[in-house]
């Protein structure tokens, strides 16, 4: 069986830089570990807190990387303006918007929702108190009522909403693979997409940018450690 040759103007474009890919997969693994340790409870809660601090550092890194990272990882290039979102929903996207390259407008909004819910979970966990054996490191800075509300959110609506956005994310990946014959997973592994347009901006992914990412992650970890020590 013969396969049609790929168009001559197709080109491989670096869309997701290595730091963005590492963030994505580390966060996915950390979320699985958080759910598991939270369900097990008991001694596993020590790791639940540690992994929570790691997620905190990842979120701080992603916030910074959203301003200095590769082209398609920057908030300015994937957070849609209202007019852009409206055009996308109407099927009137402009060619220069490249919605088939990075995140689509709806995909970008789902990513933002997930990051915001994760930030809320981390914030709630930092001040939570289950009145048994687990107390967030910043609990002493809030009232009992605030701690009780944060604990309820962290164990109830917060985790439910977060899991709903994760399932939506996975569902979108499956939809694109099954019905639109496009893999969203492979580019997040290799970093590249094969695209028909040669004028698509490529993400910077050099040794220099990777060293910058390491420095930002180290700074994020140091900031988290400082925040946790505040409750000591």
C-alpha positions as CSV (number, residue, x, y, z in Angstrom):
1,X,0.0,0.0,0.0
2,X,1.5,3.3,-1.1
3,X,1.4,6.3,1.2
4,X,1.0,9.8,-0.2
5,X,4.2,11.8,0.1
6,X,4.2,14.5,2.6
7,X,3.9,18.0,1.1
8,X,7.2,19.6,0.3
9,X,6.5,22.6,2.3
10,X,5.8,20.7,5.5
11,X,8.3,21.4,8.2
12,X,9.1,20.3,11.8
13,X,8.6,23.2,14.2
14,X,9.7,23.2,17.9
15,X,6.4,24.1,19.6
16,X,7.0,23.0,23.2
17,X,10.4,23.7,24.7
18,X,11.9,21.1,27.1
19,X,11.2,23.1,30.3
20,X,7.5,23.2,29.3
21,X,7.4,19.5,28.6
22,X,9.2,18.7,31.8
23,X,6.7,20.9,33.7
24,X,3.8,19.1,32.1
25,X,4.9,15.6,32.9
26,X,6.2,16.3,36.3
27,X,2.9,18.0,37.2
28,X,0.9,15.0,35.9
29,X,3.0,12.6,38.0
30,X,2.7,14.8,41.0
31,X,-1.1,15.0,40.7
32,X,-1.4,11.2,40.6
33,X,0.8,10.9,43.6
34,X,-1.2,13.6,45.5
35,X,-4.5,11.8,44.9
36,X,-3.0,8.5,45.9
37,X,-1.4,9.8,49.1
38,X,-4.5,11.8,50.0
39,X,-6.6,8.6,49.7
40,X,-4.2,6.5,51.7
41,X,-3.9,9.0,54.5
42,X,-2.0,8.2,57.7
43,X,1.8,8.1,57.2
44,X,1.4,8.9,53.5
45,X,0.3,12.4,54.4
46,X,4.0,13.3,55.0
47,X,4.5,12.7,51.3
48,X,1.2,14.4,50.5
49,X,2.6,17.6,52.0
50,X,6.0,17.2,50.3
51,X,4.5,16.6,46.9
52,X,2.2,19.6,47.5
53,X,5.2,21.8,48.1
54,X,6.7,20.5,44.9
55,X,3.5,21.4,43.0
56,X,3.7,24.8,44.6
57,X,7.2,25.2,43.2
58,X,6.1,24.0,39.8
59,X,3.3,26.5,39.7
60,X,5.7,29.4,40.6
61,X,8.0,28.2,37.8
62,X,5.2,28.0,35.3
63,X,4.1,31.5,36.2
64,X,7.6,32.9,35.5
65,X,8.0,30.7,32.4
66,X,4.8,32.2,31.1
67,X,6.6,35.4,30.6
68,X,10.1,34.3,29.5
69,X,9.6,30.8,28.1
70,X,9.3,29.6,24.5
71,X,6.9,31.4,22.1
72,X,4.0,29.0,22.5
73,X,4.4,28.7,26.3
74,X,4.1,32.4,27.0
75,X,0.8,33.7,28.3
76,X,0.8,36.5,25.7
77,X,0.7,33.9,22.9
78,X,-1.8,31.4,24.2
79,X,-4.3,33.2,26.4
80,X,-7.0,34.3,24.0
81,X,-8.5,37.7,23.8
82,X,-12.3,37.8,23.9
83,X,-12.5,38.7,20.2
84,X,-10.1,35.8,19.3
85,X,-12.2,33.3,21.3
86,X,-15.4,34.5,19.6
87,X,-13.9,34.1,16.2
88,X,-12.7,30.6,17.1
89,X,-16.2,29.6,18.3
90,X,-17.7,30.9,15.1
91,X,-15.1,29.0,13.0
92,X,-13.6,32.3,11.7
93,X,-10.1,32.0,13.1
94,X,-7.4,33.9,11.2
95,X,-4.6,32.0,9.6
96,X,-2.0,34.1,11.5
97,X,-3.5,33.0,14.9
98,X,-2.2,29.5,14.4
99,X,-4.7,27.8,16.6
100,X,-3.6,24.4,15.3
101,X,-0.1,24.9,16.6
102,X,-0.1,25.6,20.3
103,X,-3.2,25.6,22.5
104,X,-6.6,26.3,20.9
105,X,-8.5,29.1,22.7
106,X,-10.7,26.6,24.5
107,X,-7.6,24.5,25.3
108,X,-5.8,27.5,26.7
109,X,-8.8,28.4,28.9
110,X,-8.9,24.8,30.3
111,X,-5.2,25.0,31.0
112,X,-5.6,28.3,32.9
113,X,-8.6,26.9,34.8
114,X,-6.5,23.9,35.9
115,X,-3.6,26.0,37.0
116,X,-5.9,28.4,39.0
117,X,-7.6,25.4,40.7
118,X,-4.2,23.9,41.5
119,X,-3.1,27.3,43.0
120,X,-6.3,27.3,45.1
121,X,-5.6,23.8,46.3
122,X,-2.1,24.6,47.3
123,X,-3.2,27.8,49.1
124,X,-5.9,25.9,51.0
125,X,-3.5,23.1,51.9
126,X,-1.0,25.6,53.3
127,X,-3.5,26.8,55.9
128,X,-5.7,23.7,56.4
129,X,-6.2,21.8,59.6
130,X,-8.1,18.4,59.6
131,X,-8.1,18.5,63.5
132,X,-6.6,15.1,63.6
133,X,-2.9,15.1,62.7
134,X,-2.4,17.3,59.6
135,X,-1.9,21.0,59.8
136,X,-0.7,23.3,57.0
137,X,2.5,25.2,57.7
138,X,0.8,28.6,57.5
139,X,-2.2,27.6,59.6
140,X,-1.2,29.8,62.5
141,X,-1.6,32.9,60.3
142,X,-5.4,32.4,59.7
143,X,-8.4,32.2,61.9
144,X,-10.1,28.9,62.9
145,X,-13.0,29.7,60.6
146,X,-10.7,30.3,57.6
147,X,-8.8,27.1,58.3
148,X,-12.0,25.1,58.5
149,X,-13.3,26.6,55.2
150,X,-9.9,26.0,53.5
151,X,-9.9,22.4,54.8
152,X,-13.4,21.8,53.5
153,X,-12.5,23.3,50.1
154,X,-9.3,21.3,49.8
155,X,-11.0,18.0,50.6
156,X,-14.3,18.6,48.8
157,X,-15.1,21.1,46.0
158,X,-11.5,21.9,45.3
159,X,-10.4,18.4,44.5
160,X,-13.7,17.7,42.7
161,X,-13.4,20.7,40.4
162,X,-9.7,19.9,39.7
163,X,-10.4,16.3,38.8
164,X,-13.2,17.5,36.5
165,X,-10.8,19.8,34.6
166,X,-8.2,16.9,34.4
167,X,-10.9,14.6,32.9
168,X,-11.9,17.3,30.5
169,X,-8.3,17.7,29.5
170,X,-7.9,13.9,28.9
171,X,-11.2,13.8,27.1
172,X,-10.0,16.6,24.7
173,X,-6.8,14.6,24.0
174,X,-8.9,11.5,23.2
175,X,-11.2,13.5,21.0
176,X,-8.4,15.0,18.9
177,X,-6.8,11.6,18.6
178,X,-9.9,9.6,17.6
179,X,-11.9,12.1,15.6
180,X,-9.5,14.6,14.3
181,X,-6.6,12.2,13.9
182,X,-4.2,14.5,15.7
183,X,-2.0,13.5,18.6
184,X,-1.6,16.1,21.3
185,X,0.6,13.8,23.4
186,X,3.4,13.1,21.0
187,X,4.4,16.9,20.6
188,X,4.4,17.1,24.4
189,X,7.0,14.3,24.3
190,X,9.2,15.3,21.4
191,X,8.4,19.1,21.4
192,X,7.9,19.2,17.7
193,X,5.0,19.3,15.3
194,X,5.0,18.8,11.5
195,X,3.2,21.8,10.1
196,X,2.3,22.9,6.5
197,X,3.3,26.6,7.1
198,X,6.9,27.5,7.2
199,X,6.2,30.9,8.8
200,X,5.1,29.4,12.1
201,X,7.2,30.9,14.9
202,X,9.3,28.3,16.7
203,X,9.8,28.2,20.4
204,X,13.3,29.0,21.7
205,X,14.7,25.8,23.2
206,X,18.5,26.3,23.5
207,X,21.0,25.4,26.2
208,X,20.7,29.0,27.5
209,X,16.9,28.8,27.9
210,X,17.1,25.4,29.6
211,X,19.7,26.8,32.1
212,X,17.4,29.8,32.7
213,X,14.6,27.3,33.4
214,X,16.7,25.4,35.9
215,X,17.6,28.7,37.6
216,X,13.9,29.7,37.8
217,X,12.9,26.3,39.2
218,X,15.7,26.5,41.8
219,X,14.5,30.0,42.8
220,X,10.9,28.7,42.9
221,X,11.9,25.9,45.2
222,X,13.8,28.3,47.5
223,X,10.8,30.5,47.7
224,X,8.5,27.6,48.6
225,X,11.0,26.5,51.3
226,X,11.0,30.0,52.7
227,X,7.2,30.1,52.8
228,X,7.0,26.8,54.5
229,X,9.5,27.9,57.1
230,X,7.3,30.9,58.0
231,X,5.1,28.5,59.9
232,X,7.9,27.0,61.8
